[in-house]
Amino acid sequence: MKQVLIRLFFITTNVLLCFQITIKPANSQIVPDASLRVNSQVTIDGNITTITGGSQSGSNLFHSFGQFSLPTGTEAHFNNALNIQNILVRVTGQFPSSIDGLLQANGTANLFFINPNGISFGPNASLNIGGSFIASTANSIQFADGTDFDTQQTSPTQALLTVAIPIGLRFTNKPASILVSGDGQGARTGSELIDTTSGLRVQGNQTLALVSGDMTLTGATIKTVGGRIELGSISGEGLVNLTPTDKGWVLGYSNIKTFGDIQLSDAAVIDASGSGGGNIRVNSRNLSLTRGSQLEASTLGTEAGGTIEINSADSLILVGAPGSDLFLNTTIAGEVYEGATGTGGSIKINTGRLLVADEAQISAGTSGIGNSGSIAISARDVEIIGKSVITDFPFGSSIATVVEPGATGAGGDININTQRLVIRDGGAVSVSTYSQGNGGNLTIKASDSVVVTGQLPGYGTLSSSRISALTWGSGNAGNVNLEAGRLSLADGARISVSSEFPSVDIPIENPGTGNAGNLQINANKVDLASESSILAATSGGEGGNIFLTSDSLLLRNSSINTNALNAGNSGNINITAVCDQTHYRNSFLIGSKNRPQ
């Protein structure tokens, strides 16, 4: 069948419509632009488009197309020689690229794909390449010798060809978007290295990077088995640096002045889990994860975990879907799976405002032999809202590290540096152990205030908002160290270090025998009201101590308490009210030391 081409000319003065019709198969949307010394050649056989030719310089192979799109059910094979290290593809026309089929290359070649008009990946888009995949709406690729492979340079020239390695993605105007869609079924449900083959995927020693203006991922699946995933959104001109590494490429944003927004929704999944968890890095102005979307880099085997790093200048928003049937709700997670011996990866967050709401989680934990990773957060404002509706699920949003039942690894630390921390409606910041591994330590530094208030809707004081270090097992609980300008607890909220006997029937070795940690609070003003509490408790192991230093301490219908329910000894309460402004209203202190000093 002949090609079909429809051209519409609309002339407003004469209202003249002219149609020229030719027949054109859907998979012929890959069109070379004849701008290279040796041009790309396209051969179509059914649903498979084979791409040969291109201009080679050393181990670099250059391809240039007027348009490049891949409809559903089609494949594009770059039939490159095995000595090619980098395949560099540019789109010089005016149309965005729509990819909903298979992109394939030979050997271990990296595939760089740039189209400044925009790129969309559909639910059937997939990769079969041995190297890294970098897709971008950049205007050009810059090389170490100063040359550029520019989407605006369309005349044949030897200057386009270089043997140098790519070192950057250059943006010269407001970048177009990248869109990725999927079926929302990419969430990890087990410890298999390859748990699904759908979505965009690269090998475990490679990088998958998407760099554009605003970026939207809806139900998308992006995975690597322990490799590296990079998402970057920028809003203006600048150069994103490319640096080769043992896992493909590391992207640098030191030359970028303004960033764009990235949205993950409807169970979009970014997963770098592997024998050792891989690396995920996101750079944006605003980053949001909603309705079960996840960033995960978990340890499934013997290797050490990597890092989930988020640099989101204005905000990072995680909102779950309370009452949904999602296997996991909205999550940023680095876990050590059952049986794994490698250490867990760490989570590092730098943002302006952090919001974790409606059962969303930021978590690092261990169910295996390897130790859990840590969580470090630096933000101007941090708010954790348990949830706003009543559901059957008795847990809210949290930032947590945990040693799960049966694990022998130790728990990770949590460090939060902020101006203001608010925990409400059953939210939590906690370090816990339910096994023989010791729990991690929790450090909070808030230059302005820490406010903890309320409970989960429908669950009362059993689900109070809290800051806690807990052991239910034989491992010792961690310590809590809190520094704030002002500390306020109300409506049943609590800060606690405790060793407790399990309140539910779960398999725990030597339950409730671990020692509680110590609680250190330094705040200019401490205000406890409405059945709130500061607590150090034990039901078996040794109790923890409370050390509180404040210029002003006010207790209204609240308590500061240490207690021992069974064999363990209660800890001490040491209160230093520097300015001797301590007031009690329907409140009490119970412990071996219970007088302000």
Buried (B, 14 or more C-beta within 10 A) or exposed (E): EEEEEEEEEEEEEEEEEEEEEEEBBEBBBBBBBEBBBEBBEBEEEEBBBBBEBBBBBBEBBBBBBBBBBBBEEBBBBBBBEEEBBBBBBBBBBEBBBBBBBBBBBBBBBBBBBBBBBBBBBBBBBBBEBBBBBBBBBBBBBBBEEEBBBBBEBBEBEEEBBBEBBBBBBBBBEBBBBBBBBBBBBBBBEEBEEEBBEBBBBBBBBBBBBBBBBBBBBBBBBBBBBBBBBBBBBBBBBBBBBBEBEEBBBBBBBEEBEEBBBBBBBBBBBBBBBBBBBBBBBBBBBBBBBBBBBBBBBBBBBEBBBBBBBBBBBBBBBBBBBBBBEBEBBBBBBBBBBBEBBBBBBBBBBBBBBBBBBBBBBBBBBBBBBBBBBBBBBBBBBBBBBBBBEEBEBEBBBBBBBBBBBBBBBBBBBBBBBBBBBBBBBBBBBBBBBBBBBBBBBBBBBBEBBBBBBBBBBEBEEEBBBBBBBBBBBBBBBBBBBBBBBBBBBBBBBBBBBBBBBBEEEEEBBEBBBBBBBBBBBBBBBBBBBBBBBBBBBBBBBBBBBBBBBBBBBBBBBBBBBBBBBEEBEBBBBBBBBEEEEBEBEEBEBEBBBBEBE
